[in-house]
Amino acid sequence: MIALVIGGLSLVIWIGLVFAHGGFWLARERDTSQVPPHPSDWPEVVAIVPARDEAEVIGRAIGSLRAQDYSGRFRVILVDDSSSDGTADIARATQGPHALDVLSGRPLAPGWTGKLWAVAQGIDHAGVGPRYLWLTDADIAHEPDTLRTLVTRGEAGALTLVSLMAELRCTSLAERALIPAFVFFFQMLYPFGRVNSPNGPGAAAGGCMLVRRDALAAAGGIAAIRTALIDDCTLGALLKKQGPIWLGLTHRSHSIRAYDDAGVIAAMISRSAYAQLGYSPLLLAGTMIGLALVYGVPPLLALAGTGWAQVAGAAAWALMAMSFQPMLRFYRRSPLWGVVLPLIAAFYAGCTLLSAWQHMRGRGGMWKGRAQATGTR
């Protein structure tokens, strides 16, 4: 009886997720859908790239920005955050029709995360001229028409924020197994359709965010989120209070950072997983129970249960695998990965526990030698 109740609850949850959670799993919010006409004039834009020891990727990232096919005024600002590997020199060596300013970042100010402190300096240097600020990362390369796509959508919808979920690298076995699920879980937390609706939550993907400068200033500027470890979603929520936003998938922007083994991916996830839970042990415990119910119970009952409990488990597992298929197609991966989504979810649960443990040791949010989980280091 207990197995039937638990299996039935798991099945009900998956029915709700598939049919009543904003269609998060359909992956239909893309920069290629419902493309508006180009604006009559192209406003000024400044791209801001914070970078700390990014010699391996910075050349391609900055080169892709300087090569943008954009008719309006556009320049790139790189804020070099105390790099020791020649990041700034590699960036300066890139070529393109658009200007590049390289700033030497000031020492980290108390109460700021390193990335946001660098972004704030870039925004100050950009001045009040640009209508838009393109906030992008040092490990993201963009196709030449990316900026035109962002501005076109932003101008047509009078949006305060246009954000694209960059296509993450998916080459190694670890990446093929774990990366599509990363985006799937992100969409589960923040269904893009609801984010793009007037009354939905605010969110963004930090690798590519086009921000209205005046809207950001009205919201208090980057200083308003200076301690945020999950800065993209925090910024999305902040800017949605100023006006409509849009978030979608893209093949135009690509992550060029390699995650060749599961340990590197675990480090990436654990950097901010506990922050998503507000550093709450109670929410952590609830999350672990929830993950077990949603992802662990279906295969367990389907393989080892009996009667209607086994049927409920198998049905929930089938819904789970089915809901993963659009994301697998987006990343051009085998549909069979849907069957092992419970094991992938177990890996992510372990990363969340690791994140909490790191935070308790005072090493939460570790990035490039800085522990930033409290925003004070």
C-alpha positions in Angstrom: 0.0 0.0 0.0 2.8 2.4 0.9 4.6 1.7 -2.4 1.4 2.4 -4.3 0.8 5.7 -2.5 4.4 6.8 -3.1 4.3 5.7 -6.7 1.0 7.4 -7.3 2.3 10.6 -5.9 5.4 10.4 -8.1 3.2 9.9 -11.1 0.9 12.8 -10.2 3.9 15.0 -9.9 5.2 14.1 -13.4 1.7 14.6 -14.9 1.7 18.0 -13.3 5.2 18.8 -14.6 4.5 17.7 -18.1 1.0 19.2 -18.5 0.8 22.1 -16.1 4.3 23.6 -15.7 4.5 26.1 -18.5 5.5 23.5 -21.1 9.1 23.9 -19.8 10.2 20.7 -21.4 9.2 21.6 -25.0 12.2 23.8 -25.6 10.1 26.0 -27.9 11.3 29.4 -26.7 14.2 30.0 -29.2 15.8 33.0 -30.8 14.6 31.6 -34.2 10.9 31.7 -33.3 8.6 34.7 -34.0 11.5 36.9 -35.1 10.3 40.5 -35.3 11.3 42.9 -38.2 14.6 44.9 -37.9 14.4 48.3 -36.2 14.6 51.4 -38.4 17.8 52.4 -36.7 20.4 50.5 -34.7 21.0 51.9 -31.2 24.4 52.1 -29.6 25.5 49.0 -27.7 28.5 48.3 -25.4 29.6 44.8 -24.6 31.1 44.1 -21.2 33.2 41.1 -20.6 34.6 40.3 -17.1 37.6 38.0 -17.3 40.0 36.4 -14.8 42.7 34.0 -16.0 40.9 33.1 -19.2 43.8 32.8 -21.6 42.5 29.5 -23.1 39.2 31.0 -24.3 39.4 34.8 -24.3 40.8 35.2 -27.8 37.9 33.4 -29.5 35.3 35.1 -27.2 36.6 38.7 -27.8 37.2 38.0 -31.5 33.6 36.9 -31.9 32.4 40.2 -30.3 34.7 42.4 -32.4 33.4 40.6 -35.6 29.8 41.3 -35.0 27.8 42.3 -38.1 26.2 45.3 -36.5 25.5 48.7 -38.2 25.1 50.8 -35.1 27.8 52.1 -32.8 29.3 49.2 -30.9 32.4 48.6 -28.8 33.7 46.0 -26.4 35.0 46.5 -22.9 37.1 43.8 -21.3 37.6 44.1 -17.6 40.7 42.1 -16.6 40.2 41.0 -13.1 43.8 40.5 -11.9 44.7 37.8 -14.5 48.1 36.2 -14.3 48.1 34.3 -17.6 48.2 37.1 -20.2 44.4 37.3 -20.7 44.5 41.0 -21.5 47.3 40.7 -24.0 45.5 37.9 -25.9 42.4 40.0 -26.0 44.3 43.0 -27.4 45.7 40.9 -30.2 42.2 40.1 -31.6 41.0 41.8 -34.7 37.7 43.2 -35.9 35.9 46.3 -37.0 34.7 47.1 -33.5 36.8 48.8 -30.9 38.1 47.1 -27.8 38.9 48.8 -24.5 40.8 46.7 -22.0 40.5 47.8 -18.3 42.7 46.7 -15.5 40.2 45.9 -12.8 40.5 47.4 -9.3 41.0 45.2 -6.2 37.8 43.5 -5.2 35.6 45.7 -3.1 34.1 44.3 0.1 30.6 43.0 -0.2 30.9 42.2 -4.0 31.4 39.0 -5.9 34.4 39.2 -8.2 32.4 38.9 -11.5 29.9 41.6 -10.5 32.6 44.0 -9.3 34.3 43.7 -12.7 30.9 44.2 -14.5 30.3 47.3 -12.5 33.6 48.8 -13.5 32.8 48.0 -17.2 29.4 49.7 -16.9 31.0 52.8 -15.4 33.5 52.9 -18.2 30.7 52.5 -20.8 29.1 55.8 -19.7 25.6 57.0 -20.4 25.7 56.9 -24.2 24.7 53.3 -25.0 21.0 52.3 -25.0 22.0 48.7 -24.3 24.7 46.9 -22.4 25.6 43.4 -23.7 26.7 41.4 -20.6 28.5 38.3 -21.8 31.1 35.9 -20.4 34.7 35.3 -21.3 34.0 31.7 -22.4 31.2 32.5 -24.8 31.6 32.9 -28.6 28.9 34.4 -30.6 27.9 34.1 -34.3 28.2 37.4 -36.2 24.5 38.1 -36.3 23.9 37.5 -32.5 23.9 41.2 -31.5 21.5 42.1 -34.4 19.2 39.3 -33.2 19.2 40.5 -29.6 18.6 44.2 -30.5 15.9 43.4 -32.9 13.9 41.5 -30.3 14.7 44.1 -27.6 13.5 47.0 -29.7 10.4 45.3 -31.0 9.2 44.3 -27.5 10.5 47.3 -25.6 12.2 44.8 -23.4 14.4 45.6 -20.4 16.4 42.4 -20.9 16.9 39.9 -23.7 18.8 36.8 -22.7 20.0 33.7 -24.6 20.9 30.4 -23.0 24.1 29.8 -24.8 24.6 26.3 -26.3 26.9 24.6 -23.9 29.8 22.4 -25.1 28.6 18.8 -25.5 31.5 16.8 -26.9 33.1 14.6 -24.2 31.2 11.7 -22.6 30.7 13.6 -19.4 29.3 16.5 -21.3 27.0 14.3 -23.4 25.7 12.7 -20.2 25.3 15.7 -18.0 25.1 19.0 -20.0 21.6 18.6 -21.7 20.2 17.8 -18.2 21.7 21.0 -16.8 19.6 23.1 -19.2 16.6 20.8 -18.7 16.7 21.3 -14.9 17.2 25.1 -15.4 14.1 25.2 -17.5 12.2 23.2 -14.9 13.2 25.8 -12.2 12.4 28.7 -14.6 10.1 27.7 -17.4 11.0 30.0 -20.2 7.4 30.5 -21.3 6.5 31.8 -17.9 9.6 34.0 -17.7 8.5 35.6 -20.9 5.0 36.2 -19.8 4.0 39.4 -17.9 3.2 37.7 -14.6 5.9 35.0 -14.6 9.2 34.9 -12.6 12.3 36.8 -13.7 15.3 34.9 -14.8 18.2 35.1 -17.3 21.2 33.1 -18.6 24.4 34.9 -17.7 26.4 34.0 -20.8 24.4 36.4 -23.0 22.3 39.2 -21.6 21.3 42.4 -23.5 20.2 44.9 -20.9 18.6 48.3 -21.2 21.0 50.7 -19.5 18.3 53.1 -18.3 16.2 50.2 -16.8 19.2 48.9 -15.0 20.0 52.3 -13.6 16.4 52.7 -12.5 16.6 49.3 -10.7 19.6 50.5 -8.7 22.4 49.4 -11.0 24.6 46.3 -10.7 25.2 47.4 -7.1 21.7 46.2 -6.3 22.7 42.6 -6.8 26.4 42.9 -5.8 26.4 39.9 -3.4 24.4 37.6 -5.7 26.2 34.3 -6.6 23.4 33.4 -9.1 23.7 36.8 -10.6 21.9 36.1 -13.9 18.6 35.0 -12.4 18.9 37.7 -9.8 19.4 40.3 -12.5 16.5 38.9 -14.5 14.1 39.2 -11.5 15.4 42.7 -10.8 14.8 43.9 -14.4 11.4 42.3 -14.7 10.2 44.8 -12.2 11.1 47.5 -14.7 9.5 46.0 -17.7 9.1 42.8 -19.9 12.0 40.5 -20.4 12.7 37.5 -22.8 14.7 34.4 -22.3 15.3 31.7 -25.0 17.5 29.0 -26.3 20.0 29.6 -29.1 22.6 27.9 -31.3 24.1 31.4 -32.0 26.0 31.7 -28.8 28.3 28.9 -27.8 30.2 28.0 -24.6 33.8 27.2 -25.5 34.9 26.1 -22.0 35.6 22.4 -21.9 34.0 20.2 -19.2 35.9 17.0 -20.1 35.2 15.0 -17.0 32.4 14.7 -14.4 34.6 16.3 -11.7 34.8 19.6 -13.6 31.1 19.6 -14.2 30.5 18.8 -10.5 32.6 21.8 -9.5 30.6 24.0 -11.9 27.3 22.9 -10.4 28.4 22.9 -6.8 29.6 26.5 -7.1 26.0 27.8 -6.8 23.6 24.9 -6.1 23.4 25.7 -2.4 22.9 29.4 -3.1 19.8 28.4 -5.1 18.4 27.0 -1.8 19.2 30.2 0.1 21.9 28.3 2.1 19.0 26.7 4.1 19.6 23.2 5.6 15.8 22.7 5.7 15.4 23.5 2.0 18.4 21.2 1.3 16.7 18.3 3.1 13.4 19.0 1.3 15.2 19.1 -2.0 16.8 15.7 -1.4 13.5 14.2 -0.5 11.9 15.8 -3.5 14.5 14.5 -5.9 14.2 11.0 -4.5 10.5 11.1 -5.0 10.5 12.6 -8.5 13.5 10.8 -10.0 14.4 7.9 -7.7 11.0 6.3 -7.0 9.8 5.7 -10.7 12.7 3.5 -11.8 12.8 1.7 -8.4 9.2 0.8 -8.5 9.2 0.0 -12.3 12.1 -2.5 -11.8 11.3 -3.9 -8.3 7.7 -3.0 -7.6 4.6 -5.1 -8.1 1.0 -4.5 -9.2 -0.3 -1.0 -9.6 2.7 0.4 -7.8 4.9 -0.9 -10.6 2.6 0.5 -13.2 2.7 3.9 -11.6 6.5 3.8 -11.4 6.8 2.8 -15.0 4.4 5.5 -16.2 6.2 8.2 -14.3 9.5 7.0 -15.7 8.1 7.1 -19.2 6.8 10.6 -18.7 10.3 11.6 -17.4 12.1 10.1 -20.3 9.6 11.7 -22.8 9.9 15.2 -21.3 13.7 15.0 -21.8 13.5 14.3 -25.5 13.2 17.9 -26.9 16.3 19.0 -25.0 18.2 15.9 -26.2 17.2 16.8 -29.8 18.3 20.4 -29.3 21.7 19.0 -28.3 21.7 16.3 -31.0 22.0 13.5 -28.4 20.5 10.0 -28.4 17.0 9.7 -27.1 18.2 6.8 -24.9 19.7 9.3 -22.5 16.1 9.9 -21.4 16.0 6.5 -19.8 19.0 7.3 -17.5 17.7 10.7 -16.4 17.3 9.3 -12.8 21.0 8.5 -12.7 21.8 12.0 -14.0 19.5 13.5 -11.4 21.3 11.5 -8.7 24.6 13.1 -9.9 23.1 16.6 -9.6 21.7 15.7 -6.1 25.3 14.8 -5.1 26.6 18.1 -6.4 24.0 20.0 -4.4 25.1 18.1 -1.2 28.7 18.9 -2.2 27.8 22.6 -2.6 26.3 22.7 0.9 29.4 20.9 2.4 31.7 23.4 0.7 29.7 26.3 2.0 29.9 24.9 5.6 33.7 24.7 5.2 33.8 28.4 4.2 34.7 27.5 0.5 31.3 28.0 -1.1 31.0 29.6 -4.5 34.7 28.9 -5.3 35.8 30.4 -8.5 39.4 31.3 -9.6 40.7 31.1 -6.1 37.9 33.1 -4.5 35.2 31.7 -2.1 32.2 34.0 -2.9 29.2 32.3 -1.4 28.6 35.1 1.0 29.7 37.8 -1.3 32.2 39.1 1.2 35.4 37.4 0.2 
